[in-house]
Amino acid sequence: MKITIHSDSVEETRNLGRVVGSNISPGDILLLTGGLGAGKTTLTQGILWGLGSEEYARSPTFVLVNEYHARIPVYHMDLYRLDSFEDIDGLGLEDYLFGEGLCVIEWADKAQGYFPLDHVDISIEAVSDSARLFTLEAEDGGREQLLSALSELKERISED
């Protein structure tokens, strides 16, 4: 599955996150990539809201992992400050990756090849100050609900 969605605003980005969060399963892993200020934490905020959380997502750059309470636990990670696989190995991420929560990992490109193959890649490209291009890619197995919801969202956005 691969789908591309254009967002013209912070609110549209949060709405995309809500759709993703509403269609996530325990144990899912979302790998976010994009430059500084691309909207990774904004998307994560929407994901939290889609999972029924009222908490506000904060960038975990300095703490590495923020945990949130929602329909399922959410582990929001940021690998920006890590330089090598050795740095990653010492964090104990396996406890999160193979648990029953949702892992949302910013700057996942810093650890390519480290994560289980069953994940969703979400790349974010800033096309202007407010517009973003999201590309979501995953193996199709077990993701029909997410793919269908994202396709419906893309159609609604295209109609506006």
C-alpha positions in Angstrom: 0.0 0.0 0.0 1.2 3.5 -0.9 -0.8 6.6 -0.6 0.1 10.3 -1.0 -2.0 13.0 0.8 -1.6 16.7 0.5 -2.2 18.9 3.6 -2.6 22.7 3.3 -2.6 23.5 7.0 -1.8 22.4 10.5 -5.4 21.5 11.1 -5.4 19.2 8.0 -2.3 17.6 9.2 -3.9 16.9 12.6 -7.0 15.6 10.8 -4.8 13.2 8.8 -3.3 12.1 12.2 -6.8 11.6 13.6 -7.6 9.2 10.7 -4.4 7.3 11.2 -4.9 7.1 15.0 -8.5 5.9 14.6 -7.4 3.0 12.4 -4.4 1.8 14.2 -4.0 -1.6 16.0 -2.0 -2.5 19.1 1.6 -3.3 18.2 1.7 -1.0 15.1 4.8 0.9 14.4 4.8 4.3 12.5 8.2 5.5 11.2 8.1 9.3 10.5 10.7 11.0 8.4 10.9 14.6 7.3 13.0 17.7 7.9 13.0 20.0 10.9 9.5 21.6 11.2 8.0 19.3 8.6 5.1 18.4 10.9 6.0 15.1 12.6 4.9 16.1 16.1 1.8 17.8 14.6 0.8 14.6 12.9 1.5 12.7 16.2 -0.9 15.1 18.0 -3.6 14.1 15.6 -2.8 10.4 16.0 -3.2 10.9 19.8 -6.6 12.5 19.3 -7.6 9.8 16.9 -6.9 7.3 19.7 -9.1 9.2 22.1 -6.3 10.9 24.1 -6.8 14.4 25.4 -3.0 14.8 26.0 -0.9 17.2 23.9 2.0 15.7 22.0 5.4 17.2 22.9 8.5 16.6 20.8 10.5 14.0 22.7 13.9 15.2 21.3 15.5 15.6 24.7 13.8 12.8 26.6 13.8 10.4 23.6 10.4 8.8 24.5 7.1 10.3 25.7 4.4 7.9 26.8 0.7 8.9 26.4 -2.5 7.3 27.6 -5.1 6.5 24.9 -7.2 3.6 23.7 -3.8 1.9 23.5 -0.5 3.1 25.0 1.4 5.5 22.7 5.2 5.6 22.7 6.3 8.7 20.9 10.1 8.5 20.2 12.6 10.9 18.6 15.9 9.6 17.2 17.2 13.0 16.1 20.1 13.2 18.5 21.3 9.7 18.0 24.4 9.1 15.9 24.7 5.3 15.5 23.1 1.9 16.0 25.1 1.6 19.3 23.2 4.6 20.6 20.0 2.9 19.7 20.9 -0.4 21.2 21.4 1.1 24.6 17.8 2.6 24.8 15.9 -0.6 25.2 13.5 0.2 22.3 12.7 -3.5 21.8 10.5 -3.3 24.9 8.3 -0.7 23.1 8.6 -2.2 19.6 7.3 -5.6 20.5 4.7 -4.5 23.0 0.9 -3.9 22.7 1.2 -0.1 22.3 1.6 2.1 19.3 5.2 3.3 18.5 5.4 6.6 16.7 9.1 7.2 15.8 10.3 10.6 14.5 13.6 10.7 12.6 13.3 7.0 11.9 15.7 7.3 9.0 18.5 7.6 11.5 18.0 3.8 12.2 17.1 2.4 8.8 17.1 -1.4 9.0 16.7 -1.5 12.8 12.9 -1.8 12.9 10.6 -4.8 12.3 9.5 -5.1 8.6 5.9 -4.8 9.6 5.6 -1.0 10.0 4.1 2.0 8.3 6.5 4.5 6.7 5.2 8.1 6.8 7.4 10.6 5.0 6.6 14.3 5.2 7.8 16.9 2.7 7.3 20.6 3.3 6.1 22.1 0.0 5.5 25.6 1.4 5.3 27.3 4.8 2.0 25.6 5.5 1.5 22.8 2.9 2.9 19.3 3.4 3.0 16.2 1.2 2.5 13.0 3.2 3.5 9.6 1.7 2.3 6.6 3.7 3.7 3.2 2.7 3.2 -0.2 4.2 2.7 -3.9 3.4 -1.0 -4.5 2.7 -1.4 -7.4 5.2 -3.8 -6.3 8.0 -3.9 -2.7 6.9 -7.1 -2.7 4.8 -9.0 -0.5 7.4 -6.2 2.1 7.4 -5.9 2.1 3.6 -9.6 2.5 3.2 -9.8 5.4 5.7 -6.9 7.2 4.1 -8.4 6.7 0.6 -11.6 8.3 1.8 -9.8 11.2 3.4 -7.8 11.8 0.2 -11.1 11.8 -1.8 -12.7 14.3 0.7 -9.6 16.6 0.5 -9.6 16.4 -3.3 -13.3 17.4 -3.4 -12.7 20.6 -1.3 
